[in-house]
Amino acid sequence: MAARTNLPITVLTGDAYNANPATTNIDASNGMSILAPTGGGKVLVEVTNTFAGAKHVIFKAGANPPAERAGLGDLDRSLAQNEVNLFVLETARFAQADGSISVDFTASTTGTVRAIALPK
């Protein structure tokens, strides 16, 4: 597999206001990588599937350490066409050894995705 496509993450802090963080096109061929927030925490991921039919998003289980809850396994969810899907991910479950979160999509998935680091 080729290198994963970087999915930029918007970091919210305290009372910060971020007007509509940018989305990124889904890369189903290579998968995507979210650089998780430093020090752990949670990440809100929004995925919209525009393919004419259901597809899946798979958030890969992390590596222990740092993900002490990696034993819970992958999170695999079906995405209906044109439906906005929100996921709150714990770095304690999904962080890879390098601190990133790996996201895969079933073949031919099209649409957009965005990631937002939630304040602690």
Backbone torsions as a table, in degrees:
resi	resn	phi	psi	omega
1	MET	NA	140.0	177.1
2	ALA	-69.6	169.7	178.2
3	ALA	-59.2	142.2	178.2
4	ARG	-66.6	149.4	176.4
5	THR	-79.5	131.6	179.1
6	ASN	-69.4	131.3	173.7
7	LEU	-107.1	107.8	-179.7
8	PRO	-58.3	147.5	179.8
9	ILE	-118.1	134.5	174.9
10	THR	-92.2	128.8	-178.6
11	VAL	-101.5	120.3	174.9
12	LEU	-94.7	135.3	178.9
13	THR	-131.0	131.7	176.3
14	GLY	48.9	-120.4	-178.0
15	ASP	-94.7	18.6	-176.8
16	ALA	-61.9	149.4	177.1
17	TYR	-122.6	123.3	177.4
18	ASN	-118.5	113.9	-178.3
19	ALA	-76.4	109.7	172.1
20	ASN	44.7	74.4	179.0
21	PRO	-53.4	147.7	-176.2
22	ALA	-64.0	149.6	173.5
23	THR	-99.1	163.6	177.6
24	THR	-126.7	142.9	177.4
25	ASN	-67.8	139.1	178.4
26	ILE	-63.9	135.7	173.8
27	ASP	-112.4	88.4	-177.6
28	ALA	-70.5	-28.4	-177.9
29	SER	-68.0	-42.6	-174.6
30	ASN	-106.0	-13.9	-172.2
31	GLY	77.4	177.0	-176.7
32	MET	-134.3	159.6	-178.7
33	SER	-132.8	129.0	177.5
34	ILE	-108.3	123.9	174.9
35	LEU	-77.2	108.2	-175.1
36	ALA	-65.6	156.4	-179.6
37	PRO	-63.6	144.1	178.1
38	THR	-62.1	135.2	178.2
39	GLY	85.0	11.5	177.2
40	GLY	81.1	-164.7	-178.5
41	GLY	117.7	-158.5	-177.1
42	LYS	-122.2	150.6	-180.0
43	VAL	-125.1	128.9	174.2
44	LEU	-91.6	124.8	179.1
45	VAL	-119.5	127.7	177.3
46	GLU	-108.7	125.7	-179.8
47	VAL	-125.8	131.7	175.5
48	THR	-124.0	119.7	178.9
49	ASN	-92.6	120.1	178.7
50	THR	-103.3	1.6	177.4
51	PHE	-65.8	148.0	-179.3
52	ALA	-77.0	72.7	-179.9
53	GLY	147.1	171.7	-177.9
54	ALA	-73.6	144.0	174.8
55	LYS	-137.6	172.3	-179.5
56	HIS	-119.0	147.6	168.3
57	VAL	-114.7	138.2	-179.0
58	ILE	-127.5	116.8	173.6
59	PHE	-93.7	117.3	-172.2
60	LYS	-76.2	138.8	175.6
61	ALA	-57.5	144.8	-178.0
62	GLY	-80.5	-170.2	177.6
63	ALA	-108.8	137.0	-179.6
64	ASN	-107.2	116.0	-4.0
65	PRO	-77.6	163.3	9.4
66	PRO	-90.7	-9.4	-173.9
67	ALA	-89.4	88.6	-177.3
68	GLU	-66.5	-13.9	177.9
69	ARG	-105.0	17.2	-178.8
70	ALA	-59.2	-26.3	-179.5
71	GLY	-60.9	-14.6	176.9
72	LEU	-71.5	-15.7	175.1
73	GLY	87.1	-173.6	179.1
74	ASP	-67.8	158.0	170.7
75	LEU	-112.1	113.8	-175.8
76	ASP	-119.5	118.0	-177.8
77	ARG	-130.4	144.2	176.8
78	SER	-80.0	141.6	179.2
79	LEU	-117.1	118.4	175.1
80	ALA	-75.7	157.5	179.9
81	GLN	-62.9	133.6	174.9
82	ASN	58.9	23.6	177.5
83	GLU	-103.9	134.7	177.2
84	VAL	-81.5	126.2	-178.5
85	ASN	-117.4	130.5	-179.9
86	LEU	-115.0	135.4	179.5
87	PHE	-131.3	132.9	173.5
88	VAL	-106.5	116.1	-174.8
89	LEU	-108.7	134.7	174.9
90	GLU	-89.8	131.1	174.9
91	THR	-64.1	-26.0	178.7
92	ALA	-63.8	-15.8	177.4
93	ARG	-108.8	-35.1	-168.3
94	PHE	-111.3	-8.5	-177.2
95	ALA	-67.8	129.2	174.9
96	GLN	-81.1	174.8	-177.7
97	ALA	-56.3	-31.8	-179.7
98	ASP	-89.3	5.0	178.3
99	GLY	90.8	-4.5	-179.3
100	SER	-85.9	166.6	173.9
101	ILE	-116.2	126.2	-177.5
102	SER	-95.3	132.5	-178.7
103	VAL	-125.1	127.7	176.0
104	ASP	-116.5	158.4	178.5
105	PHE	-134.6	148.6	174.9
106	THR	-65.9	155.6	-176.4
107	ALA	-52.1	142.8	176.0
108	SER	71.2	9.2	175.7
109	THR	-65.0	133.1	175.1
110	THR	-124.9	158.5	179.0
111	GLY	139.5	-155.5	-176.9
112	THR	-132.4	161.1	178.9
113	VAL	-146.7	148.3	173.8
114	ARG	-145.1	152.4	-178.9
115	ALA	-127.6	138.2	-178.7
116	ILE	-133.8	122.5	175.3
117	ALA	-77.3	124.3	-178.6
118	LEU	-84.7	141.9	178.9
119	PRO	-66.3	149.4	179.5
120	LYS	-78.1	NA	NA
